[in-house]
Amino acid sequence: MKRKIMTAAIVTVCSLAMLLSFTVPAQSQDKIGWVGPIYKELSESLTKGFKDFYKKTYGKEVDISFVRPGGWPVCVDKVRAWGDKPDADIFLGAGAPAHELLKKEERLIPYKPKDWDKIPAKWKGMKVKDQEGLWTCFSPWIVTNLYNEKVLKALRLPPPKTWRDLVNPIYRGNIVQTLPYASGTQHEAIEIHLQAFGEKEGWAYNRLLAAQLSRFSTGSTDTTHLVARGEAPIGIAQPQMNAMVARKDGYPVRDLLPDKTILVPESVALLKNSPNQKIGKIFLDWLFSLEGQKYVLEGGYFPARTDIKFSEWKKAGVVMAKHANDALGVDSFWDLKVEFVNYDLDLAAKRWDEVNTYYEMEIYRKWGELKSSLSLIEEVEGEVKAAKGANIDVTKAEAKIKEARRLFEIEGNYAAARLTATQSRVLLATQ
């Protein structure tokens, strides 16, 4: 009898506990989700800074989730895949073309954070923020190339100063870059070539540059690491701050502003239909505060506010302020003296997917054929030159090899280029 009473009591207690667990919901934690291509150092810095701020301001924790599937294009595709129900609140990072694309596809909502007026609308003709507040630059930088000064010196090679310098055969096998689909910076570099040289000449240039590469890297970070370690002395299409961080870590890495470049306004936006918009707006307000901008700098990125002076932050003990000052040579990013190409942002956003696909299919996937084709053309060009020096009539052979180079560079028809180069060689042999 006692056993039956005890069993009944236990069942009653368990039933009551289960009932309470269903009727008294656990207190939900405040949450925010980010998606974007920013580097790990910055995401860790912003996570620490915002968590500390939130705890201090609201007296409770905030849970931060960060999705970083890859570079700009991969992150854009992640947001596209979510459709009307994004799994994040904030698109964090990437330059203007990515944000303009999301804007055109109506995946963003406007929000002008506090101190929004401290961010310039334009700089040297480049758009820095969306006037409707759909996206805003939190960290500006310039597309540069990197080089390892110790390795270049050992190879007795001068640092390449222009884009044209990079296709000089003396650098062949000493350059590394990634794919435009893997890196927004690389995408921007190709867009620079297309807009500065013209579309046909821009693609011709990229074919020549691809023939110079020792390998393709997996992304901008990988390119920086390869150059820093000296495995490849030159790295193409790098965010300007990468050299700053590498030198802080003790590597002999320098950045070079090429003759044709652009500003990249690393930006942030609030995603449409995001689940935690209220917390997202609090984050944006904090990110553009002086405190938030310090965490941007501590994460290895340049701050965007116009009222920031590195010299003042150095005195205040901000560790990265000295490195930023040394890297840029000025007291604020906006004090830089630099000229940019006449960049058409609308065009860049419009052909975003087209550029990435063309490079992948016509250059990257045909890389072996591309290199062997150019090698044959260069061999025959040398033979034509030698024959000309020996007073042999090379009129027909010279015309053929020029046609072969045109087919290679302008048309991207590698098979036809090889055939025409071979015909040039035959013409030489019959003289």
C-alpha positions, 0 to 999 in steps of 0.5 A: 500500500505504501509503495502504491502511495509513493509511486502515485506521489512521484507521478504527481510531482513529475507531472507537475514539473512537466506542466510547469515546464510547458506553462512557464517559458524560459527567458529568451536571450537577445540575439543578433546574426551577421553574415559577411566576408570580414576577416576573423580578426575583425569579427572577433574584435566586434563581437567582444566590443558589442557584447561588452557594450550590450552588457554594460548598457542593457545589463544582459547578454547578447548572443551573436552568430556570424556566418562567413561562407566566403568572399563577397560574391559567396556571401551575396549568394547566401543572402539570395538563397535565404530569400524573404526569410534571412537567417541573419540581421546584418550584412557585414562587410563587402564593398559598394557593388555587393550592397548595390546588388542587394539594394536592387534586389530589394533585400535591404531596408534603410537605416541611418545610424547615429553619427551617420553624418560623420561618414562622407557621402562621396570621396574623390567621386566614389560613393561612400554611403547610400543616400537613403541609408540602405548601406553605409561604409564603416571602413574605407580602404583602397585596392592594392597589390602586395609584395614581400620586399625581402624575397623580391630583393633576393630575386633582384626584381624591382617592385612592380608599380603599375598594372602593366608592369605585372605582365612583364615576363620577369615576374612570371611564376612570382605572382599569386591571386585568387578568383573573383568569385572567391574574393570581392577584392579580386572582383573589384580588381578585374572591374578596374581593368575593364573600366580603365582599359576598356572591356576587350582590352581589360579581358586581354590584360587578365589573360596575360596576367593569368599566364604570369601566376604561379598558382591561384589562391583560395582567397584574399587571406590566403594570398596575404599569407603566401606573400607574407611567408615568401612563397609568392613574392607578389600578391594581386588585389589586396585590401589595403589594410592587409599589409598593415596587419602583416607588418604588425605581425613582423612580416616584410610586406609592403603594399603598392597603390597601382596606377589605376585603383579605386576606393572600397567602402567596406559597408554594412546594411540591415537585411529586409525581414531580418528576425532581430531588427531592433538589436540590429539597429542598436548594433549599427548605432554602436558600430558608428560610435567612436567606441565601435570605430575603435574596435574596427581599428583594433580588428585590423580595418581602417575606421570611417568617421571623418572626425578620427585622428590616429595621433589622438588615438595613439595618445589614448592607448589604441594599439592599432592607431600607430600601425594605421598611421605608419601604413597610411602616412597620414593622420586620417584615412580621408587625408590620403592623396590618391587618384582613382579611375572613373568608376561606374558603380551601376555598371559594376553592380549590373555585370557582377555575375557576368564578370565572375562567370566569364573569368571562371569559365574562360580563364581559370578553367582554361588556365593550362591551355591559356599558358601553353598557348601564350608560350607557343606564341612567344616562342614563334615571336622570338623566331620571327624576330631572329629571322628578321635580324638575319635579313629573312623576309618575315612579312607573312609570318609576322602578320600571322603571329600578330593575328595569333596574338590577337586571337589569344588576347582579344578573342580568347580563342586559344585553339585558333591562336595556337593554330595560327602561331603554328602556321606562322612557324611553317611560313618561316621554315619555307623562306 
